[in-house]
Amino acid sequence: MDEATSSLDNNTEKEFMKSIDKVKNNSTLIIIAHRLSTVKNCDVLYLISNGEIKDKGKYEDIIKRNNLQ
């Protein structure tokens, strides 16, 4: 999914991601997103900047290590 939520308002994005959470147990999903809220419930995140992987891990850890909000 390439930024499937980029044009959605916050409430619609939340509902969309709830649907994704219901099916993710049976699938491997690769989600590319600019909004951090979109990937908050993902199992593993990769932080990419300028074409390089800068960090990998859980949402909370990446936020702390990279001073993101």
N, C-alpha and C positions, 0 to 999 in steps of 0.2 A: 504494500500500500504506500503510495507516494503522496504524502501530505493530504490524505483523504479529508482531513478536517480543516484545512486552511481557510476555506471560505464560509465555515459554519460559525454561528454565534456560540457563545459559551454554553448555553443550556442545551442546544442541539448537539454540540460536541460531546458533552457529558453523556447524553442518551446514546449517542453512537458508540462511544467507548464502552458503555455498559453492555451493549450488544456484542462487541468484540470480546469482552471479558468472558461472556457466556460460552463462546465457541473456542477460545484459545486453548483450552485443555486438550482438545482433540487435534490441534493443528500447530504448525510452526508458522508464525507470522513475522514478516520483516516490515517494520513500519519506519518510514522516513518522515521526520517531522521537525518543524522549527519551534513549535510551541512545546515547552517542557510539560505542560499539563497533559498533552496528548500521550506521552510515553511514561507517565508516572507509575502505572501498574504493570509495566513490562518486566519480565524476569531479568533480562540483561540489557544494558544500554551501552552503546558505543558513542562517545563524543568525538565528532569529526570536525576538524577545522582546517581550512586550506588543503583539503584532500588527504589529510593525515589523521589516523586514529590517535587522539590525544589522551583518551581515558576509556576504561571499561569497568562496568560494575553495576551495582544497584543504584536506583534513582537517588536516594538520600546521600549515598557516598559520593556520587559524582557531583551533586550539588555542593556538598561541603568542600570537597577537594578543589573545586574549580570556582568557588565563590559565585555560583549562579543562583538565580531566584526564579 
